[in-house]
Amino acid sequence: MTERRTVSASPLSSLLFGLMACLLISAPLSRGHAQGEEEDSRGLAREASGSAREPGGPSQAASGAALDPAARLLESGPASEYWTLFIDLDSGHRITQRFLLTNAGPGRHTAVAIGHLIEPGRAPYRYENGRRRSRWTLSEDRLFFDIAASHLDLHRPRGELRISKEDVQIQLFFEFGASQPSARVPRDRLPEDYSIDLLAVGAETYGTIRGPWMPEPIETRGRVWLLHTWTTRAESDAIGRRVELFGTTAETAFYGLRIGDAGVADRSWHFVRSGSDEITEDQVHVPARWLEAPIPEGTGESRGYPLPGRFVGSFPEREESGAARRGEITIGPEWLRYDPLDPIPQPFRWFFRRTTRPREVWADARIEVTLSTSPDTPSLPNAGERASEIPSNSNRETDDETAHRSVKGVASITFLNPIERR
């Protein structure tokens, strides 16, 4: 079954993004849901303390209305929510930013803001702020966060990220009008009591940035992705790993999500924004096989948190067409790897580490799509084959039988705990 709204992207772009979704985005995977826990979408909505929308339900905002980005201020013991921004700037700089509200540790609604400013050729520069609830400010409508020198304004039609630390100054505005495309990840794609709103995908951003190595702020423009995640239980009980993909072409911007460990997925969701702000949202239920090829076990920081080296998938078209879609997503090299708990002061860090030992990794990604018209196309290798045995698309068929497309992107891989190797 496919739910679709029209998009003005080219057919090859639609093929690219549809295949990307099949490759990256898995069926829901829930871990460790406590017996007797009966929190449903209505209960979660009640905890939102004033939010009129249920976190479940349709993936699109009802009747085309924009999703509400306001803080929910969840009250249950292990609840948390956070806003994630990925900003890709024309100057070559990248910014990853997260604003977290958590009930872990003493008190409620402790706020942590952590970000990284990345310049090519330099090590990522981290900055952070953290405050107990009594020492940070939230506007009455819950759309403006003031956490010491870290500020996030989610008022429409123009949002703002502002960092006013002595060593880092960032002031970036982003288009955030009600007409901007947004989507709620469908409930059946996520674990129980775990919700994600995609609030902006490749939205225009502009402003100034200054790192400690810059004599003066520089003006720049680019694109921003913004997500709001919330859960009433410890996130490590809900998921083990979260893989996200951000990317653009001249025509489109897209976002992809996969939650869960390695395995076979035959359902997917993806979101594409075209240059004319029309969108397409597909919920794909087609026969599909994909294989994840992780890089060899590393040492030091990468031990227990390996990057998935490649995703390879095969997806048949209608039988009468004689065609097949295949794709390959290559992840790496990485340009940021860190422990999200490092900046959190004690005793809060101790409370977190009782249930989670997370890592967050950001890396370049490349998406390659092949459309084959040959009925004799080689099949995808079995899931038990070694990574070295996965054939490259370039060796599968001749140029006369295929059409290719390759797009650069960025992957974010969040591990809630180390992956146990069998």
Residue pairs with C-beta under 8 A, 6 or more apart in sequence:
1 283
1 285
2 282
2 283
2 284
2 285
3 281
3 282
3 283
4 280
4 281
4 282
5 60
5 278
5 279
5 280
5 281
6 278
6 280
7 14
7 252
7 272
7 274
7 278
7 279
7 280
8 251
8 274
8 275
8 276
8 278
9 17
9 251
9 252
9 272
9 274
9 280
10 251
12 369
12 403
12 405
13 249
13 251
13 252
13 272
13 405
14 272
14 280
15 325
15 369
15 371
15 405
16 249
16 367
16 369
16 405
16 407
17 252
17 254
17 270
17 272
17 280
18 270
18 282
18 284
18 325
19 313
19 315
19 325
19 326
19 327
19 369
20 245
20 254
20 256
20 270
20 327
20 329
20 367
20 369
21 256
21 268
21 269
21 270
21 282
21 284
22 265
22 268
22 284
22 286
22 288
22 290
22 313
22 315
22 325
22 327
23 290
23 311
23 312
23 313
23 327
23 328
23 329
24 243
24 245
24 256
24 257
24 258
24 268
24 270
24 311
24 329
25 189
25 256
25 257
25 258
25 265
25 267
25 268
25 269
25 270
26 258
26 259
26 260
26 263
26 265
26 267
26 268
27 189
27 260
27 265
27 266
27 267
28 188
28 189
28 190
28 191
28 259
28 260
29 191
29 239
29 240
29 259
29 260
29 261
29 263
30 191
30 192
30 238
31 191
31 237
31 238
31 239
31 240
32 237
32 238
33 191
33 192
33 193
33 237
34 233
34 237
37 193
37 233
39 76
39 192
39 193
39 232
39 233
40 56
41 54
41 55
41 56
41 57
41 187
42 54
43 232
44 54
44 55
44 56
44 193
44 195
44 230
44 232
45 51
45 53
45 54
45 55
47 72
47 74
47 75
47 76
47 79
47 232
48 55
48 72
48 73
48 74
49 72
49 73
49 74
49 75
50 70
50 142
51 68
51 70
51 72
52 68
53 62
53 67
53 68
55 184
55 195
55 230
56 187
56 195
57 184
57 187
58 184
58 186
59 183
59 184
59 185
59 186
59 269
59 281
59 283
60 183
60 184
60 281
61 67
61 182
61 183
61 184
65 178
66 156
66 177
66 178
66 179
66 180
66 182
67 182
67 183
67 184
67 197
67 199
67 228
69 83
69 143
69 154
69 197
69 199
69 226
69 228
70 141
70 142
70 143
70 154
71 81
71 101
71 138
71 142
71 143
71 145
72 81
72 142
72 230
73 101
73 109
73 138
73 142
74 80
74 81
74 101
74 103
74 230
74 232
75 103
75 108
76 103
76 232
76 233
77 103
78 103
78 104
78 232
78 233
78 234
78 237
79 102
79 103
79 230
79 231
79 232
79 233
80 100
80 101
80 102
80 103
80 104
80 230
80 231
80 234
80 235
81 100
81 101
81 228
81 229
81 230
81 231
82 98
82 99
82 100
82 101
82 228
82 229
82 230
83 98
83 99
83 152
83 154
83 226
83 227
83 228
83 229
84 96
84 97
84 98
84 225
84 226
84 227
84 229
85 95
85 96
85 97
85 98
85 161
85 224
85 225
85 226
86 94
86 95
86 96
86 97
86 224
86 225
86 246
86 410
86 412
87 94
87 95
87 96
87 97
87 161
87 172
87 205
87 222
87 223
87 224
87 225
88 94
88 222
88 223
88 224
88 246
88 248
88 410
89 95
89 205
89 209
89 220
89 221
89 222
90 220
90 221
90 222
91 209
91 218
91 220
91 222
92 119
92 120
93 117
93 118
93 119
93 209
93 220
94 117
94 118
94 335
94 410
95 115
95 116
95 117
95 118
95 161
95 170
95 172
95 209
96 115
96 116
96 118
96 336
96 362
96 412
97 113
97 114
97 115
97 116
97 161
98 112
98 113
98 114
98 115
98 340
99 111
99 112
99 113
99 145
99 147
99 150
99 152
100 111
100 112
100 113
100 114
101 109
101 110
101 111
102 109
102 110
102 112
103 109
103 110
104 110
104 234
104 348
104 351
104 352
105 347
105 348
105 350
105 351
105 352
106 347
106 348
106 351
107 132
107 133
108 133
109 133
110 130
110 131
110 132
110 133
110 348
111 130
111 131
111 133
111 136
111 145
111 147
112 128
112 129
112 130
112 147
112 343
112 344
113 128
113 129
113 130
113 145
113 147
113 148
113 150
113 152
114 126
114 127
114 128
114 340
114 343
115 126
115 127
115 128
115 150
115 163
115 170
116 124
116 125
116 126
116 127
116 336
116 338
117 124
117 125
117 127
117 168
117 170
117 209
117 211
118 124
118 125
118 335
118 336
119 125
119 211
119 213
122 213
124 335
124 336
124 338
125 168
125 211
125 212
126 338
126 343
127 150
127 163
127 165
127 167
127 168
128 150
128 343
129 147
129 148
129 149
129 150
129 165
130 147
130 148
130 343
130 344
130 345
130 348
131 147
131 148
136 145
136 146
136 147
136 148
137 144
137 145
137 146
137 147
138 144
138 145
138 146
141 155
143 153
143 154
143 155
144 151
144 152
144 153
144 154
144 155
145 151
145 152
145 153
149 163
149 164
149 165
150 162
150 163
150 165
151 160
151 161
151 162
151 163
151 164
152 159
152 160
152 161
152 162
153 159
153 160
153 161
153 162
154 176
154 199
155 176
156 176
156 177
156 178
157 175
157 176
157 177
157 178
158 173
158 174
158 175
158 176
158 177
159 173
159 174
159 175
159 176
159 200
159 226
160 171
160 172
160 173
160 174
161 170
161 171
161 172
161 174
162 170
162 171
162 172
163 169
163 170
163 171
167 211
167 212
168 210
168 211
168 212
169 208
169 209
169 210
169 217
170 207
170 208
170 209
170 210
171 207
171 208
171 209
172 205
172 206
172 207
172 208
172 209
172 224
173 205
173 206
173 207
174 200
174 203
174 204
174 205
174 206
174 224
174 226
175 200
175 203
175 204
175 205
176 199
176 200
176 203
176 226
179 277
180 200
180 203
180 277
181 201
181 271
181 273
181 277
181 279
182 197
182 198
182 199
182 200
182 201
183 197
183 198
183 271
183 279
183 281
184 195
184 196
184 197
184 198
185 195
185 196
185 197
185 198
185 257
185 269
186 269
186 283
187 195
188 267
189 257
189 259
189 267
189 269
190 196
190 259
191 238
191 239
191 259
192 238
193 231
193 232
193 233
193 238
194 229
194 231
194 235
194 238
194 239
195 229
195 230
195 231
196 227
196 228
196 229
196 257
197 227
197 228
197 229
198 225
198 226
198 227
198 255
198 271
199 226
199 227
199 228
200 224
200 225
200 226
201 225
201 253
201 254
201 255
201 271
201 272
201 273
202 223
202 224
202 225
202 246
202 248
202 252
202 253
202 254
202 273
203 223
203 224
203 225
203 226
204 221
204 223
204 224
205 221
205 222
205 223
205 224
206 219
206 220
206 221
206 222
207 219
207 220
208 217
208 218
208 219
208 220
209 217
209 218
209 220
210 216
210 217
210 218
223 248
223 253
225 246
225 253
225 255
231 238
234 355
234 356
235 356
235 416
236 355
236 356
236 358
236 416
236 417
237 355
239 259
239 260
239 416
240 260
240 261
240 415
240 416
240 417
240 419
241 259
241 260
241 261
241 413
241 414
241 415
241 416
241 419
242 257
242 258
242 259
242 412
242 413
242 414
242 416
243 257
243 258
243 259
243 308
243 411
243 412
243 413
243 414
244 255
244 256
244 257
244 258
244 411
244 412
244 413
244 414
245 254
245 255
245 256
245 257
245 329
245 365
245 367
245 409
245 410
245 411
245 412
246 254
246 255
246 409
246 410
246 411
246 412
247 253
247 254
247 365
247 367
247 407
247 408
247 409
247 410
248 254
248 409
249 407
250 275
251 274
251 275
252 272
252 273
252 274
252 275
253 272
253 273
254 270
254 271
254 272
254 273
254 409
255 270
255 271
256 270
256 271
257 269
257 270
258 265
261 419
262 292
262 294
262 308
263 292
264 289
264 290
264 383
265 288
265 290
266 285
266 286
266 287
266 288
267 283
267 284
267 285
268 282
268 283
268 284
268 288
269 281
269 282
269 283
269 284
270 281
270 282
271 279
271 281
272 279
272 280
272 281
273 279
274 280
286 315
286 316
287 315
287 316
288 313
288 314
288 315
289 313
289 314
289 380
290 311
290 312
290 313
290 314
290 380
291 311
291 312
291 313
291 380
291 381
291 383
291 385
291 390
292 308
292 310
292 311
293 308
293 309
293 310
293 311
293 312
293 387
293 390
294 306
294 307
294 308
294 309
294 387
295 306
295 307
295 308
295 309
295 332
295 387
296 306
297 303
297 306
297 421
298 306
301 337
301 359
302 337
303 418
304 415
304 418
304 419
305 337
305 359
305 361
305 415
305 418
305 419
306 419
307 331
307 332
307 334
307 361
307 363
307 413
308 331
308 413
309 330
309 331
309 332
309 387
310 328
310 329
310 330
310 331
310 387
310 390
311 327
311 328
311 329
311 331
312 326
312 327
312 328
312 380
312 381
312 390
313 326
313 327
313 328
313 380
314 324
314 325
314 326
314 379
314 380
315 324
315 325
315 326
315 327
316 324
316 325
317 323
317 324
317 325
322 373
322 374
322 375
323 371
323 372
323 373
324 371
324 372
324 377
325 369
325 370
325 371
325 372
326 369
326 370
326 372
326 377
326 380
326 393
326 396
327 367
327 368
327 369
327 370
327 393
328 367
328 368
328 392
328 393
329 365
329 366
329 367
329 368
329 411
330 365
330 366
330 368
331 363
331 364
331 365
331 411
331 413
332 363
332 364
332 365
333 363
333 364
334 361
334 362
334 363
334 364
335 362
335 363
335 364
336 360
336 361
336 362
337 359
337 360
337 361
337 362
338 359
338 360
339 358
339 359
339 360
340 358
340 359
340 360
341 349
341 352
341 353
341 356
341 357
341 358
344 352
356 416
356 417
357 417
357 418
358 414
358 415
358 416
358 417
359 414
359 415
360 412
360 413
360 414
360 415
361 412
361 413
361 414
361 415
362 410
362 411
362 412
362 413
363 410
363 411
363 413
364 408
364 409
364 410
364 411
365 408
365 409
365 410
365 411
366 406
366 407
366 408
366 409
367 406
367 407
367 408
367 409
368 393
368 404
368 405
368 406
369 404
369 405
369 406
370 393
370 396
370 397
370 402
370 403
370 404
371 402
371 403
372 396
372 397
372 401
372 402
373 401
373 402
374 397
374 401
374 402
377 396
377 397
378 391
378 396
378 397
381 389
381 390
381 391
393 404
396 402
